[in-house]
Structure formats: C-alpha cells, structure tokens
C-alpha cells in the first residue's frame, strides 16, 4: 500500500509522515508540483533519514542521488518527454521507476523499465471536487496483458473501497485523500493496512 503526499503543504504534515512510517508505511510518494528545488530540499531534510529508501520523488529527480533516494516517478507528461535511453539509464543505475496512466491502452504500451503505474481515478476523488472517471475499471482490467508492470489503483481509495479495487485485479492501492483530508490520518492508514493485509 502506497501513500501519496498532499500536493500542497498542510499542518503537521512532516510529523504525520514520520508517524505513518512508524506504523508500517512502505512507500511515500512526494508529489509537490509547485515546490522549488530549495523547498523540496528543506522538505526532504525534515523527513527522518532512516526512511529515505522508502521515498519516491515526483519532481526534482536530480535530488535523488544527493538524498539517497532510489525511487522516482514520471508523470504522464514527463514520461512522454523522456527518451527510452534516459529511462534505461535510471534503471541501469538501480532506480525503481513508476509512472501514471489514464488509459489501459497506455499501460499496455508502457516500457518495461517501469516497475509500477498508477491508474485512476478509480472512484470519485476525495481530494479533488467532481474528479471522477467514466472508465469501467473492472472491464478495463480484464483486457490487461502487461504483467511486467504492477498496476496501482488511485483516486477515491477508502477502507470501504480497497477490496473492490483489488477485486478489479489491481495489484495494490494508493491513498491520498483518505489520509490528508482526515482528522485521523494514522487511524485511517491502519484501517486500510488491515484490509490490504487480510485480502
């Protein structure tokens, strides 16, 4: 199970991130599209260094080496702008690569350098108003042939919906709004974690 950061800074964010790690969070995606390099550095310095191997950078990939981060995410736009040769160089340097897709056809064409891909919004978004897909995900995933890249459900994932997403044949789920739009992020995380582990 993956947790994605809120796109903007929020109150008690760093302490929540560190607490999530203490409660078993495997991977934390840092998606802060408006952060400058300096802001991103300051943010990374605040997260306990023990957890850096569990961080995934969505931007300012050049900071990965400096901070000992071995995982980077390519947005759909960035992926389309990056040559296969450049992607392979990251892979040769033992980085885990991931990306986002919005159509199953794009997933089927993905380079096998990508270890996993986010696909969604599977359900109505918690963090974005009126953000919902018209895709029938259950039907879409039945057409899946790409087994080299894991497929992660994103968008509107709550503890009530995790089993539905996994029944659709997603390999895993990613949480965002259920953590950051909650007054009890740690309790919500634990609840989701129990469901994933029991599935």
Secondary structure, DSSP 8 states (H G I E B T S, - for coil): -EEE--SS--TTHHHHHHHHHHTT--EEEE--TT--HHHHHHHHHHS-GGGGGGEEESS-TTHHHHHT--EEEE-HHHHHHS-HHHHHHHHHTT-EEEEEESSHHHHHT--TTEEEEEEE-SS--SSSTT------HHHHHTT----SSEEEEESS--TTTHHHHHHTT-SEEEESHHHHT-S-HHHHHHHHHHHHHH-
